[in-house]
Amino acid sequence: MSSLLITLVVIFISLTAIHSIYYGLRRNQPDKDYSAFGVRLRTWWGMFLILCLATLFNPVVSLLAIMILSFFALKEYFAMIRSRKADRRLFLWAYLTIPVQFYWIYIEWYGMFIIFIPVYVFLLLPLPRMINKGTVGFLRSVSRVQWGLMLMVFGLSHLAYYPFATPKYGAGLVLFLVVLTTLNDIVHYVASLYFGKHKIVPTANPSLTWEGFAFAFPVTTAVSYLIYPYLTPLDPAFGLFSGMLISLSGFFGSLTVSVLKRDLLIGDDDKSQTLGKGYLSLVDTLTYTSPVLFHVIRYFFDFM
C-alpha cells in the first residue's frame, strides 16, 4: 500500500507543477492560444481522480465511480448523434444495460460479464427499434448504439473488474494501467506540440502525429519497466511488454474515438465546440487499454 500512496503523491506533485507552468505560460504569453493544453490538463486531473477512487477506496466505491463515468461518457456520445424519437427510445435501453454490466462485476460472474454486451445485448438490442418503428435508418441506429456500448460501457467496465479479479494486486494494476495510459497521452501531446510535423488524421485530431507516437512509445515502455516491480506482480519481460501494449492500444483508442467524434459532428460546428472535450476525452484511451491489458494478463498469469 505504501508504494501506491507514494505513486499517487508523485503524480499529484507532477500535475501541480504542470498546472503551475500552464498558468505561467498563459500569463506571460497572452498572445498564444493554450486552450487545447488546458483541456488536456483537465483530462489528466480527471484521470488522477479515477486513480484515487480506484486505488484508495473499497472496490465497490471504485465500481460505482466507474459506472457513473461510463454513463456520462455514453450520454456525451449519444448527444453527438443526430437522432429521432425512435433512436432516443433505443438510448434508454442502452442506459439500462450499464447497471446490469456492472452487476456482473459485483457478483464476480466473469462469464456473463464478458459476453453480456458483445453477445446478448448485440442480439437483443434491435428488438425495441424494430417493433412498430419501421425500417428506415434501422442499421445506422442500432450499430451506432452498439458501438457506444462496446466502447463506453464494455471497454471501460474492465477498469472496475481489476480489483475484483485480483483483490491482492487489483489496485496496483489499475494504478499501473492509468499512470502509463496518461503518461503516454502526455508525452504524445507534448512531442506533437513541439516536434509534430506529420499529422495522422489532421481533420479529426491535429494533436496526433507520427512524431508524437515515436516519442511516446519508448518513453511509456521504459517507465513501465521501471515501475512494474512496485505496482504489479509481473515478471521483467512482461513489465517491458506491458508498456508497449499500453502505448500501442492507447494510441489506437485515441485515434479511433477522435475519428468517431469527427464523423458524428461533421456539419455541426456548434456541437463540436461544446462536446468532445469532456468525458470522451477522459476515457478514449482507457476504452482500449483497460480491456487489452486485462485479457492479456488474465491469459498469461494465474493470479487473475
Contacts in CASP RR format, 6 or more apart in sequence:
PFRMAT RR
TARGET T0000
AUTHOR 0000-0000-0000
METHOD contacts of the structure
MODEL  1
MSSLLITLVVIFISLTAIHSIYYGLRRNQPDKDYSAFGVRLRTWWGMFLI
LCLATLFNPVVSLLAIMILSFFALKEYFAMIRSRKADRRLFLWAYLTIPV
QFYWIYIEWYGMFIIFIPVYVFLLLPLPRMINKGTVGFLRSVSRVQWGLM
LMVFGLSHLAYYPFATPKYGAGLVLFLVVLTTLNDIVHYVASLYFGKHKI
VPTANPSLTWEGFAFAFPVTTAVSYLIYPYLTPLDPAFGLFSGMLISLSG
FFGSLTVSVLKRDLLIGDDDKSQTLGKGYLSLVDTLTYTSPVLFHVIRYF
FDFM
3 230 0 8 1.000
3 231 0 8 1.000
4 55 0 8 1.000
4 56 0 8 1.000
4 171 0 8 1.000
4 172 0 8 1.000
4 175 0 8 1.000
4 231 0 8 1.000
7 175 0 8 1.000
7 179 0 8 1.000
7 227 0 8 1.000
7 230 0 8 1.000
7 231 0 8 1.000
8 48 0 8 1.000
8 51 0 8 1.000
8 52 0 8 1.000
8 55 0 8 1.000
8 56 0 8 1.000
8 175 0 8 1.000
11 48 0 8 1.000
11 51 0 8 1.000
11 179 0 8 1.000
12 48 0 8 1.000
15 41 0 8 1.000
15 44 0 8 1.000
15 45 0 8 1.000
15 48 0 8 1.000
18 41 0 8 1.000
18 44 0 8 1.000
19 41 0 8 1.000
19 45 0 8 1.000
22 34 0 8 1.000
22 37 0 8 1.000
22 38 0 8 1.000
22 41 0 8 1.000
25 32 0 8 1.000
25 34 0 8 1.000
26 34 0 8 1.000
36 207 0 8 1.000
37 189 0 8 1.000
37 193 0 8 1.000
39 277 0 8 1.000
39 281 0 8 1.000
40 185 0 8 1.000
40 186 0 8 1.000
40 189 0 8 1.000
40 281 0 8 1.000
42 278 0 8 1.000
43 185 0 8 1.000
43 278 0 8 1.000
43 281 0 8 1.000
43 282 0 8 1.000
44 182 0 8 1.000
44 185 0 8 1.000
44 186 0 8 1.000
46 282 0 8 1.000
47 178 0 8 1.000
47 181 0 8 1.000
47 182 0 8 1.000
47 282 0 8 1.000
48 182 0 8 1.000
50 65 0 8 1.000
50 66 0 8 1.000
50 69 0 8 1.000
50 159 0 8 1.000
50 178 0 8 1.000
50 282 0 8 1.000
51 174 0 8 1.000
51 175 0 8 1.000
51 178 0 8 1.000
51 179 0 8 1.000
53 61 0 8 1.000
53 62 0 8 1.000
53 65 0 8 1.000
53 66 0 8 1.000
54 62 0 8 1.000
54 65 0 8 1.000
54 66 0 8 1.000
54 159 0 8 1.000
54 160 0 8 1.000
54 162 0 8 1.000
54 163 0 8 1.000
54 171 0 8 1.000
54 174 0 8 1.000
54 175 0 8 1.000
54 178 0 8 1.000
55 62 0 8 1.000
55 171 0 8 1.000
55 172 0 8 1.000
55 174 0 8 1.000
55 175 0 8 1.000
56 171 0 8 1.000
59 160 0 8 1.000
59 163 0 8 1.000
59 164 0 8 1.000
59 167 0 8 1.000
60 106 0 8 1.000
62 160 0 8 1.000
62 163 0 8 1.000
62 174 0 8 1.000
63 102 0 8 1.000
63 105 0 8 1.000
63 106 0 8 1.000
63 160 0 8 1.000
63 164 0 8 1.000
66 102 0 8 1.000
66 156 0 8 1.000
66 157 0 8 1.000
66 159 0 8 1.000
66 160 0 8 1.000
67 98 0 8 1.000
67 99 0 8 1.000
67 102 0 8 1.000
67 157 0 8 1.000
67 160 0 8 1.000
69 156 0 8 1.000
69 279 0 8 1.000
69 282 0 8 1.000
69 283 0 8 1.000
70 98 0 8 1.000
70 102 0 8 1.000
70 152 0 8 1.000
70 153 0 8 1.000
70 156 0 8 1.000
70 157 0 8 1.000
71 95 0 8 1.000
71 98 0 8 1.000
72 279 0 8 1.000
73 152 0 8 1.000
73 156 0 8 1.000
73 279 0 8 1.000
73 280 0 8 1.000
73 282 0 8 1.000
73 283 0 8 1.000
74 94 0 8 1.000
74 95 0 8 1.000
74 98 0 8 1.000
74 148 0 8 1.000
74 149 0 8 1.000
74 152 0 8 1.000
74 153 0 8 1.000
75 95 0 8 1.000
75 279 0 8 1.000
76 275 0 8 1.000
76 276 0 8 1.000
76 278 0 8 1.000
76 279 0 8 1.000
76 280 0 8 1.000
77 148 0 8 1.000
77 151 0 8 1.000
77 152 0 8 1.000
77 264 0 8 1.000
77 280 0 8 1.000
78 91 0 8 1.000
78 94 0 8 1.000
78 145 0 8 1.000
79 271 0 8 1.000
79 275 0 8 1.000
80 261 0 8 1.000
80 264 0 8 1.000
80 265 0 8 1.000
80 271 0 8 1.000
80 275 0 8 1.000
80 276 0 8 1.000
81 87 0 8 1.000
81 144 0 8 1.000
81 264 0 8 1.000
82 268 0 8 1.000
83 91 0 8 1.000
83 141 0 8 1.000
86 129 0 8 1.000
86 133 0 8 1.000
86 134 0 8 1.000
86 141 0 8 1.000
87 129 0 8 1.000
87 141 0 8 1.000
87 145 0 8 1.000
89 128 0 8 1.000
89 129 0 8 1.000
89 133 0 8 1.000
90 125 0 8 1.000
90 128 0 8 1.000
90 129 0 8 1.000
90 141 0 8 1.000
90 142 0 8 1.000
90 145 0 8 1.000
91 145 0 8 1.000
93 125 0 8 1.000
93 128 0 8 1.000
94 125 0 8 1.000
94 145 0 8 1.000
94 148 0 8 1.000
94 149 0 8 1.000
97 116 0 8 1.000
97 117 0 8 1.000
97 121 0 8 1.000
97 149 0 8 1.000
97 153 0 8 1.000
98 153 0 8 1.000
100 116 0 8 1.000
101 113 0 8 1.000
101 116 0 8 1.000
101 117 0 8 1.000
101 153 0 8 1.000
101 154 0 8 1.000
101 157 0 8 1.000
102 157 0 8 1.000
102 160 0 8 1.000
104 110 0 8 1.000
104 111 0 8 1.000
104 112 0 8 1.000
104 113 0 8 1.000
104 116 0 8 1.000
105 113 0 8 1.000
105 157 0 8 1.000
105 160 0 8 1.000
105 161 0 8 1.000
105 164 0 8 1.000
106 164 0 8 1.000
108 164 0 8 1.000
108 165 0 8 1.000
110 161 0 8 1.000
110 165 0 8 1.000
113 157 0 8 1.000
113 161 0 8 1.000
117 149 0 8 1.000
117 150 0 8 1.000
117 153 0 8 1.000
117 154 0 8 1.000
118 150 0 8 1.000
118 154 0 8 1.000
121 146 0 8 1.000
121 149 0 8 1.000
122 146 0 8 1.000
125 142 0 8 1.000
125 145 0 8 1.000
125 146 0 8 1.000
125 149 0 8 1.000
126 138 0 8 1.000
126 142 0 8 1.000
129 138 0 8 1.000
129 141 0 8 1.000
129 142 0 8 1.000
130 138 0 8 1.000
147 260 0 8 1.000
151 257 0 8 1.000
151 287 0 8 1.000
152 283 0 8 1.000
152 287 0 8 1.000
154 291 0 8 1.000
155 287 0 8 1.000
155 288 0 8 1.000
155 290 0 8 1.000
155 291 0 8 1.000
156 283 0 8 1.000
156 286 0 8 1.000
156 287 0 8 1.000
156 290 0 8 1.000
158 290 0 8 1.000
158 291 0 8 1.000
158 294 0 8 1.000
159 174 0 8 1.000
159 177 0 8 1.000
159 178 0 8 1.000
159 286 0 8 1.000
159 290 0 8 1.000
161 294 0 8 1.000
162 170 0 8 1.000
162 171 0 8 1.000
162 173 0 8 1.000
162 174 0 8 1.000
162 177 0 8 1.000
162 294 0 8 1.000
163 170 0 8 1.000
163 171 0 8 1.000
163 174 0 8 1.000
165 294 0 8 1.000
165 298 0 8 1.000
165 304 0 8 1.000
166 173 0 8 1.000
166 303 0 8 1.000
166 304 0 8 1.000
168 303 0 8 1.000
169 232 0 8 1.000
169 233 0 8 1.000
169 303 0 8 1.000
172 231 0 8 1.000
172 232 0 8 1.000
173 231 0 8 1.000
173 232 0 8 1.000
173 293 0 8 1.000
173 297 0 8 1.000
175 231 0 8 1.000
176 224 0 8 1.000
176 227 0 8 1.000
176 228 0 8 1.000
176 231 0 8 1.000
176 232 0 8 1.000
176 242 0 8 1.000
177 246 0 8 1.000
177 286 0 8 1.000
177 289 0 8 1.000
177 290 0 8 1.000
177 293 0 8 1.000
178 286 0 8 1.000
179 223 0 8 1.000
179 227 0 8 1.000
179 231 0 8 1.000
180 220 0 8 1.000
180 223 0 8 1.000
180 224 0 8 1.000
180 242 0 8 1.000
180 243 0 8 1.000
180 246 0 8 1.000
180 247 0 8 1.000
180 289 0 8 1.000
181 246 0 8 1.000
181 250 0 8 1.000
181 285 0 8 1.000
181 286 0 8 1.000
181 289 0 8 1.000
183 219 0 8 1.000
183 220 0 8 1.000
183 223 0 8 1.000
184 216 0 8 1.000
184 217 0 8 1.000
184 219 0 8 1.000
184 220 0 8 1.000
184 246 0 8 1.000
184 247 0 8 1.000
184 250 0 8 1.000
184 251 0 8 1.000
184 285 0 8 1.000
185 216 0 8 1.000
185 250 0 8 1.000
185 254 0 8 1.000
185 285 0 8 1.000
187 212 0 8 1.000
187 215 0 8 1.000
187 216 0 8 1.000
187 219 0 8 1.000
187 220 0 8 1.000
188 207 0 8 1.000
188 208 0 8 1.000
188 212 0 8 1.000
188 213 0 8 1.000
188 215 0 8 1.000
188 216 0 8 1.000
188 251 0 8 1.000
188 254 0 8 1.000
189 207 0 8 1.000
189 212 0 8 1.000
191 209 0 8 1.000
191 211 0 8 1.000
191 212 0 8 1.000
191 214 0 8 1.000
191 215 0 8 1.000
191 216 0 8 1.000
192 207 0 8 1.000
192 208 0 8 1.000
192 209 0 8 1.000
192 211 0 8 1.000
192 212 0 8 1.000
193 207 0 8 1.000
195 209 0 8 1.000
195 211 0 8 1.000
195 212 0 8 1.000
195 215 0 8 1.000
196 209 0 8 1.000
196 210 0 8 1.000
196 211 0 8 1.000
196 212 0 8 1.000
197 209 0 8 1.000
197 211 0 8 1.000
198 209 0 8 1.000
198 210 0 8 1.000
198 211 0 8 1.000
199 206 0 8 1.000
199 208 0 8 1.000
199 209 0 8 1.000
200 208 0 8 1.000
200 209 0 8 1.000
200 210 0 8 1.000
200 213 0 8 1.000
200 255 0 8 1.000
201 208 0 8 1.000
201 255 0 8 1.000
201 258 0 8 1.000
201 259 0 8 1.000
201 262 0 8 1.000
203 262 0 8 1.000
204 258 0 8 1.000
204 259 0 8 1.000
204 261 0 8 1.000
204 262 0 8 1.000
205 254 0 8 1.000
205 255 0 8 1.000
205 258 0 8 1.000
205 259 0 8 1.000
205 262 0 8 1.000
208 251 0 8 1.000
208 254 0 8 1.000
208 255 0 8 1.000
208 258 0 8 1.000
213 251 0 8 1.000
216 247 0 8 1.000
216 251 0 8 1.000
217 244 0 8 1.000
217 247 0 8 1.000
217 248 0 8 1.000
217 251 0 8 1.000
220 243 0 8 1.000
220 244 0 8 1.000
220 246 0 8 1.000
220 247 0 8 1.000
221 240 0 8 1.000
221 243 0 8 1.000
221 244 0 8 1.000
221 247 0 8 1.000
223 243 0 8 1.000
224 239 0 8 1.000
224 240 0 8 1.000
224 242 0 8 1.000
224 243 0 8 1.000
224 244 0 8 1.000
224 246 0 8 1.000
225 236 0 8 1.000
225 239 0 8 1.000
225 240 0 8 1.000
225 243 0 8 1.000
228 234 0 8 1.000
228 236 0 8 1.000
228 238 0 8 1.000
228 239 0 8 1.000
228 242 0 8 1.000
232 239 0 8 1.000
232 242 0 8 1.000
233 301 0 8 1.000
233 303 0 8 1.000
234 242 0 8 1.000
234 297 0 8 1.000
234 301 0 8 1.000
238 300 0 8 1.000
238 301 0 8 1.000
242 293 0 8 1.000
245 292 0 8 1.000
245 293 0 8 1.000
245 296 0 8 1.000
246 289 0 8 1.000
246 292 0 8 1.000
246 293 0 8 1.000
249 285 0 8 1.000
249 288 0 8 1.000
249 289 0 8 1.000
249 292 0 8 1.000
249 293 0 8 1.000
250 285 0 8 1.000
250 288 0 8 1.000
250 289 0 8 1.000
251 285 0 8 1.000
252 288 0 8 1.000
253 284 0 8 1.000
253 285 0 8 1.000
253 287 0 8 1.000
253 288 0 8 1.000
253 289 0 8 1.000
254 284 0 8 1.000
254 285 0 8 1.000
256 284 0 8 1.000
256 288 0 8 1.000
257 280 0 8 1.000
257 284 0 8 1.000
257 287 0 8 1.000
258 284 0 8 1.000
261 275 0 8 1.000
261 276 0 8 1.000
261 280 0 8 1.000
265 271 0 8 1.000
265 272 0 8 1.000
265 275 0 8 1.000
265 276 0 8 1.000
294 304 0 8 1.000
297 304 0 8 1.000
298 304 0 8 1.000
END
